[in-house]
Amino acid sequence: MKAYKIQFTSYNQPVLIGRFMLIFSRRRVDVTNFFFNKIDENDGQFIIEFNAEDWAAEKLLKQVAKQIDVFEAQLIINS
């Protein structure tokens, strides 16, 4: 397993936290850290750090981008 980080920009809505945590819990992925930065009144940047296999991390990125209204998403390998 490797340490990964998904960073995405989306609407600044509290309900989004529950939506993407549900995605991670269904796949039984261990979330190690979560960050939120408010960009402006309507948008925010979410950063989720987790441990997973390569294939699982790619699927999580696709799932988050598909199920949540995401403007931009990227997967980063933590060193």
Secondary structure, DSSP 8 states (H G I E B T S, - for coil): -EEEEEEEEEE--THHHHHHHHHHHHTT-EEEEEEEEE-SSSEEEEEEEEEE-HHHHHHHHHHHHHHTTEEEEEEEE--
